[in-house]
Each structure stands twice: as C-alpha cells, then as structure tokens.
Amino acid sequence: MDKILRKIKKLIPQKVFSAFAPIYHYTLALLGAQIYGFPSRSIKVVLVTGTKGKSSTTEFINAMLESAGKKTALIGTIRFKIADKSWDNKFKMTMPGRFFVQKFLRDAVTAGCEYAILEMTSGAAVQYRHKFIELDALIFTNISPEHIEQHGSFENYLEAKLSLAKALESSPKKGKIIVANSDDPEGEKFLAMKVPVKVSYKLEDVKPFELKDTGSTFTLFGQQMHTVLPGKFNLYNILAAANYAYTQGVSSAEIKRAVEDLQEIKGRVQKIQAGQNFTVVVDYAHTADSLKNLYEAFPDSQKICVLGNTGGGRDIWKRPEMAKIADTYCADIILTDEDPYDDDPVEIVEQMRIAIEKKPVSVIMNRRTAINTAISRANDLEKNTGRKVAVLISGKGTDPYIMRKNGTKETWSDASVATEELQKVLANK
C-alpha cells in the first residue's frame, strides 16, 4: 500500500501536495489503523523520543522488560523485533509509513507481545505517524538543535516533540506514564502534561558513578551496576529505561541483570574486535552534542577520529560545529564522505576542514580508505608508543546505505567495513 501511495504522490506537483500534506498524512494514519483493527488498543505502547539516545534507550527498555519475563516488540532505527524474531531496519528511517507501523502492531498483538516500544522522531510526528496509536507511556530523553531546516526553527522542532506528549495526554488508555529527563531544560514541559504518573530522572540519581573507556559503574535503586557501554550519555539512557521499567514492576535486580547482560548495541558505541591492542568504535553520532559525548566517553585514549557530514540541505550549520568539536578532542582527524545526497561531497568536507585550526587533518573522500588509514595509524601509534588509542568512526552507525545523487544509494556498513579493514591491517603488521 505504501509503495502505491508513493507512486501516486510523485505524480502530484510539490506545491499542491504541500498544501494538502496534513490532510494526506492524517487520512493515511486513520486508514492504516482501520485496516489493521486499531491494534494499539490490545498492547501497551511506549514511545521514546528526544534528540539523542532514542535507539539505546529503546534497547535498554526492551532488555529490562525481557529480563522480567515480559514479551516485547520494538521499532527503532537499528532494528525491528516481534517476540523472538528480530530483523535489521533497512529503511534508513526510524519509523516507516503508518501502514507498516499498524501492521507491525497487529503482528505484535498476534504474537502475544505485552509491550511495543516505538522510537519516534520529530519528522514522523509531523507526518502524524503516531496518530491513532493509543499510547500508554512516553519517554523523553533530551532535546538540542537538530532538523532545523526541516522544521523551520528550534521552537517548531520542540513543538513536534511535545505533540507526542499531547498525544499521550489525550490517549484513552488508563494509568498513562511520562518519564522525562529533568536535567534537560525542556524536561519540565513534558512533565507538565496531564497524565496520572510522572517520573523525572537526573544524573544525580546514579551517583556515585565512575566513567572509564571500558564502561561505567554506578548505583541505581540501591544496586551497584556496571555497563560495558561507555559514556555519561549511556547513564542517561539507562536512567530513562530503568525508571520506566520500574513502573512496570521490573525489580532492581532484574534491571541490574539487563544492564549487565546488554553487551552491545549495534552502531551505538559499538566496539569492533579482532584481537587488536587498541579500540575501534562505530557510532551514529551525527550532531554536535552527540559527537562531543562520544569523544568524552574515551577520556583515557588518544583519539583518531573519522567523520563527515550529510548533504541534502540538512542542518548545514552543523558542519563547522562538528569539525570544531573534533579539533578540540581528537589527536588526528580524517574527514570523509558520509551521505552527500545531491550536494557536492567535496564541498561538504571543505566546510568542515576550514573550521579545524589546531589538529592535523586529512581529507580522504573514499570512506573505506579513510577507515583503513585511521586503523593503520592507530596500530602504528599503539606499537610505537604503547599508549591507549581509540579509532572513533562516527556519523552512520547502522545506516545500510551511503546516499548519493538522484536518490541512488551505495550498500554500506561501517561495522563490516571497519572489521574488514582492521583484519587487513593486523594481517600486515
């Protein structure tokens, strides 16, 4: 159905479509729900939204609920999951069209799932992809400037996020829950919504904590816990997930077990191992804040950083800002191709290069060669100095394609390429 609608949409002039877009999206949302019998009425639906941490928080919630023996379904940027079946998200979008979502929820109900955890973006909210999904809970992680070209202003971006909280407010479900980060200045706006259960969380809740390149140790709900996933941002993700799970009767011991058993989240500070003595990480960091968080997660390592930026007129302002962050934290910077769309990839990289003033920078447009070069330099640096070294490859995470001109795409996996190039370098050492 979605494929047919996309073909029809292409035949309509853009100006005409834009004028009727809200009606179009609303109608499709209603139609999808009707076709699949309003499945959200028969399952607990949890939305996770925010600028950063949505995917990881979704995975932590899933792990905690499963630790307590609950049957779950999940829609996220990384993957889809219904009960024991899991498959990669190849759409290069977090939440596909509303027919997909409603069918997914119906399949989850049929499979006997108690919970559906849905990662929700502001773009999906604007297109009403949450309409006619009756919500039980909303998790707000944080918000910072992003997708400004799409929304027109930060205020509009925030309003798109808040529209999800308002959808929870108007949901007919009983015992609705909102969980929000009170360290974020906008957290109180989410907590102001009229729902029966409001839970706030802050970093103070897990003190004392210790952050290392190899993970973090912290205390939560009276339990000392350890996660191998590094970074202060992962403590926030765990806090968001744990505070929701706790409302669902998941015990502190079950939360601890879930946190400690979750060894990897694909494309999110994902460590690539091949027996080397240095660290190689693939991460989705594609905003200034998330890049800073990634680099700060490895305080003990000399960092060799591979990064680029997206085209297609998306948040052009980010390019020099992200370059400046790399200039602050990285010992060696390699700029490369990422997702140019119809923009000139060389021009994207040049807009970043001119913002780097202090650190050595290389421009290597072939992304595979850039990754190989970073790994080779790390291998040499570790052998020659014995220092801790980390190669941090950012921007794509689990993205399955590099997007190029005229909608063409190149099949891609940062993790697979990093693994292949790491093995080559080690074989030649």
C-alpha positions in Angstrom: 0.0 0.0 0.0 2.8 2.4 0.9 4.5 1.7 -2.4 1.3 2.6 -4.4 0.9 5.8 -2.4 4.5 6.9 -3.0 3.9 6.4 -6.8 0.7 8.5 -6.7 2.5 11.2 -4.6 5.2 11.6 -7.3 2.5 12.5 -9.8 1.2 15.4 -7.7 3.0 18.8 -8.0 5.0 19.6 -4.9 3.2 22.8 -4.1 -0.1 21.1 -4.4 1.0 18.2 -2.2 2.5 20.6 0.5 -0.8 22.4 0.8 -2.7 19.1 1.4 0.0 17.2 3.3 -1.5 17.4 6.8 -4.8 16.0 5.5 -3.0 13.4 3.4 -0.9 12.1 6.4 -3.9 12.3 8.8 -6.1 10.3 6.4 -3.4 7.6 5.9 -2.9 7.3 9.6 -6.6 6.7 10.2 -6.9 4.3 7.2 -3.9 2.3 8.4 -5.4 1.9 11.9 -8.8 0.9 10.5 -7.3 -1.7 8.1 -5.5 -3.4 11.0 -8.2 -3.0 13.6 -6.6 -0.4 15.9 -4.1 -2.9 17.3 -2.7 -0.4 19.9 -5.8 -1.0 22.0 -4.6 -4.5 22.7 -0.9 -3.8 23.7 1.0 -1.4 25.9 2.6 1.2 23.6 5.7 3.0 24.8 7.1 5.9 22.7 10.7 7.0 23.1 11.5 10.5 21.8 14.3 13.0 22.0 17.3 14.3 20.0 19.8 11.8 21.3 19.7 8.4 23.0 16.4 7.1 21.5 17.8 3.9 20.0 19.8 3.0 23.0 17.0 3.8 25.5 14.6 1.7 23.4 17.1 -1.2 23.6 17.6 -0.8 27.3 13.8 -0.8 27.9 13.4 -3.9 25.8 16.2 -5.7 27.7 14.7 -4.7 31.1 11.2 -5.8 30.3 12.6 -9.1 28.9 14.6 -9.6 32.0 11.4 -9.6 33.9 9.9 -12.2 31.5 7.7 -9.9 29.5 7.1 -10.4 25.8 8.1 -7.3 23.7 8.1 -5.8 20.2 10.3 -3.0 19.1 10.6 -0.4 16.3 13.8 1.5 16.1 16.5 3.0 13.9 18.6 -0.1 14.4 16.1 -3.0 14.1 12.6 -4.3 14.3 11.6 -7.0 16.7 8.5 -9.0 17.5 8.8 -11.6 20.3 11.9 -13.8 19.4 12.1 -12.6 15.8 14.5 -9.6 15.1 15.5 -8.1 11.8 17.6 -5.1 10.7 15.9 -1.8 9.8 16.9 -1.3 6.2 14.6 1.7 5.5 17.2 4.4 6.5 14.4 5.9 8.6 13.4 5.3 12.2 9.6 4.8 11.7 8.4 3.7 8.3 5.0 4.6 6.9 1.9 4.2 9.1 0.7 1.1 7.3 3.9 -0.6 8.3 3.5 0.5 11.9 -0.1 -0.5 12.2 0.6 -3.9 10.6 3.6 -4.3 12.9 1.4 -3.6 16.0 -1.2 -6.1 14.7 1.6 -8.7 14.2 2.9 -8.0 17.7 -0.5 -8.5 19.2 -1.0 -11.7 17.3 2.4 -12.9 18.6 1.3 -12.3 22.2 3.5 -9.4 22.9 2.6 -7.3 26.0 4.6 -4.2 25.1 5.5 -2.4 21.9 8.4 0.0 22.3 8.5 2.6 19.5 11.3 5.0 18.7 9.7 8.2 17.4 11.3 11.1 15.6 10.0 14.7 15.2 9.7 14.1 11.4 7.4 11.1 12.0 5.4 13.2 14.4 4.9 16.0 11.8 3.6 13.3 9.4 1.1 12.1 12.0 2.7 8.6 12.1 1.7 8.4 15.8 -2.0 9.3 15.1 -4.5 6.6 16.0 -1.8 4.7 18.1 -3.2 4.8 21.6 -0.3 5.4 23.9 0.5 4.1 27.4 3.8 5.9 28.0 6.2 8.4 26.6 9.9 8.6 27.4 11.7 12.0 26.8 15.5 11.7 26.7 16.7 15.2 25.8 16.5 17.9 23.1 19.0 20.1 21.3 19.0 21.9 17.9 18.6 19.4 15.1 16.5 19.1 11.9 16.2 22.9 11.9 15.9 23.1 8.1 13.0 20.6 8.2 11.1 22.3 11.0 12.0 26.0 10.4 13.1 26.7 13.9 14.1 25.1 17.2 10.7 26.1 18.6 8.9 24.2 15.9 11.2 21.2 16.5 10.3 21.3 20.2 6.6 21.6 19.4 6.8 18.5 17.2 8.3 16.6 20.2 5.7 18.0 22.6 2.9 16.9 20.2 3.8 13.3 21.1 3.3 14.2 24.8 0.0 15.7 24.0 -1.0 12.6 22.1 -0.2 10.6 25.3 -2.3 13.1 27.3 -5.3 12.6 25.0 -4.9 8.8 24.8 -7.9 6.8 26.3 -5.5 4.4 28.0 -5.6 4.2 31.8 -2.5 4.6 34.0 -0.6 6.6 31.5 3.1 7.3 32.3 5.5 10.0 31.2 9.2 9.7 32.1 11.4 12.8 31.4 15.0 14.0 31.9 14.8 16.8 34.4 18.4 17.7 33.7 17.2 18.9 30.3 15.8 22.5 30.4 12.8 21.4 28.4 12.1 18.4 30.6 9.5 20.3 32.7 7.4 20.9 29.7 6.9 17.2 29.2 6.3 16.6 32.9 3.6 19.3 32.8 1.4 17.1 30.8 -1.8 15.8 32.4 -1.1 12.1 32.9 -1.5 10.0 36.1 2.1 9.0 36.5 5.0 11.4 36.1 8.6 10.3 36.7 11.6 12.5 36.4 15.2 11.4 36.4 18.6 13.1 36.6 22.3 12.1 36.6 22.4 12.8 40.3 20.2 9.6 40.7 23.1 7.3 39.8 25.8 8.9 42.0 28.4 7.8 42.9 29.5 6.7 39.4 32.8 6.1 37.7 33.3 6.6 33.9 36.0 4.8 32.0 36.8 3.9 28.4 35.8 0.4 29.2 32.4 1.2 30.7 30.7 2.7 33.8 30.0 1.7 37.4 27.1 3.4 39.2 24.4 2.9 41.8 20.7 2.8 41.0 17.7 1.7 43.1 20.1 0.6 45.8 22.0 -1.7 43.4 25.6 -1.2 42.2 25.7 -1.9 38.5 28.2 -1.9 35.7 27.7 -1.4 32.0 30.3 -2.1 29.3 28.8 0.7 27.2 30.9 3.8 28.0 29.9 7.4 28.3 27.8 9.6 30.5 25.1 9.6 27.9 24.6 5.9 28.4 24.0 6.5 32.1 21.1 8.8 31.0 19.8 6.2 28.6 19.9 3.6 31.4 18.1 6.0 33.8 15.3 6.7 31.3 14.8 3.0 30.6 15.1 1.9 34.3 12.6 4.5 35.6 10.0 3.3 33.1 10.7 -0.4 33.7 10.4 0.2 37.5 6.8 1.5 37.0 6.1 -1.8 35.3 7.1 -3.9 38.2 10.6 -4.8 37.0 12.7 -5.3 40.1 16.1 -3.6 40.7 17.8 -7.0 40.4 16.1 -7.6 37.0 17.2 -4.1 35.9 20.8 -4.8 37.0 20.8 -8.1 35.1 19.5 -6.4 32.0 22.1 -3.6 32.2 25.0 -6.0 32.7 23.9 -8.6 30.1 23.5 -6.0 27.4 27.0 -6.1 25.9 26.4 -4.3 22.6 24.0 -2.0 20.8 24.7 -2.1 17.1 26.0 1.2 15.8 26.0 2.9 19.2 29.5 3.0 20.7 29.9 -0.4 19.0 33.3 -1.9 19.6 34.9 -3.7 16.7 37.2 -6.5 17.9 39.8 -8.6 16.0 42.4 -9.2 18.8 44.0 -5.7 18.5 45.5 -3.7 21.3 43.6 -0.5 20.5 40.0 0.4 20.4 37.9 0.7 17.2 34.3 2.1 17.6 31.4 2.7 15.2 28.9 5.2 16.4 25.9 7.1 15.0 26.9 10.4 16.4 25.7 12.9 13.8 25.0 16.1 15.9 27.5 18.4 17.6 26.3 17.3 21.1 26.4 13.6 20.3 29.9 13.9 18.8 31.1 15.7 21.9 29.5 12.9 24.1 31.2 10.2 22.0 34.6 11.8 22.3 34.2 12.4 26.1 33.4 8.7 26.5 37.1 7.9 25.9 39.0 10.2 28.2 41.9 7.9 28.6 42.6 7.3 24.9 44.4 9.3 22.2 41.6 9.6 19.6 41.9 9.2 15.8 38.6 10.4 14.5 36.8 9.6 11.2 33.9 11.8 10.4 32.0 13.6 7.7 28.5 15.2 7.3 25.3 14.8 5.5 24.1 16.6 2.4 20.6 17.2 1.0 20.3 20.6 2.7 20.2 19.1 6.1 21.4 21.2 9.0 24.3 22.8 7.1 25.2 24.8 10.3 26.4 21.6 11.9 29.3 21.1 9.6 31.8 23.6 11.1 30.4 23.0 14.6 31.2 19.3 14.5 34.6 20.0 13.0 35.4 22.3 15.9 34.5 19.6 18.4 36.8 17.2 16.6 39.5 19.8 16.7 39.1 20.0 20.5 39.0 16.3 21.3 40.9 14.4 18.6 44.6 13.9 18.2 44.2 13.1 14.5 41.3 13.9 12.2 40.2 12.2 9.0 37.4 13.9 7.1 35.5 11.7 4.6 32.3 11.1 2.6 29.1 10.3 4.5 25.7 10.9 2.9 26.1 13.7 0.3 22.7 13.2 -1.4 22.7 15.8 -4.3 25.3 18.0 -2.6 29.0 18.1 -3.6 30.7 15.7 -1.1 34.0 17.6 -1.5 32.3 20.9 -0.6 30.7 19.4 2.5 34.1 18.2 3.7 35.7 21.5 2.8 33.2 23.4 5.0 34.4 21.2 7.9 38.1 21.3 7.0 38.4 25.1 7.2 37.0 25.1 10.8 39.8 22.9 12.0 42.7 25.1 13.2 44.8 23.1 15.8 44.9 19.4 15.0 46.3 17.5 12.0 43.6 16.8 9.4 43.5 14.6 6.4 40.8 14.6 3.7 40.2 11.1 2.3 37.0 11.0 0.4 36.7 7.2 0.0 35.2 6.2 3.3 36.7 2.7 3.3 40.2 4.1 2.7 39.6 6.7 5.4 38.7 3.9 7.9 41.7 1.8 6.8 44.0 4.8 7.2 42.7 5.6 10.7 43.2 1.9 11.8 46.7 1.8 10.3 47.7 4.9 12.2 46.2 3.6 15.4 48.1 0.3 15.0 51.4 2.1 14.4 50.8 4.6 17.3 50.0 1.8 19.8 53.0 -0.2 18.7 55.4 2.7 18.8 54.3 4.4 22.0 52.3 1.8 24.0 49.6 4.5 24.5 45.9 3.8 24.6 44.5 4.6 21.2 40.9 4.8 20.0 39.6 5.0 16.4 36.2 6.6 16.6 34.2 6.3 13.3 31.1 8.4 13.5 28.1 9.5 11.5 26.4 6.4 10.1 26.1 3.8 12.9 23.9 1.1 11.4 22.9 3.1 8.3 22.7 0.5 5.5 23.5 2.9 2.6 25.5 5.9 1.6 23.0 8.2 -0.1 24.2 9.8 -3.4 22.8 11.9 -6.3 19.3 11.4 -7.7 18.3 9.0 -5.0 21.0 6.5 -5.8 22.4 4.6 -2.8 25.5 2.5 -2.2 25.1 -0.5 0.1 27.2 0.1 3.2 28.0 -0.9 6.8 30.6 1.0 8.9 30.9 -2.0 11.2 31.5 -4.5 8.4 34.0 -2.3 6.6 35.8 -1.5 9.9 36.0 -5.2 10.7 37.4 -6.0 7.2 40.0 -3.2 7.3 41.0 -4.0 10.8 41.7 -7.6 9.8 43.8 -6.4 6.8 45.9 -4.1 8.9 46.5 -6.7 11.5 47.4 -9.3 8.9 50.1 -7.0 7.6 51.6 -5.9 10.9 
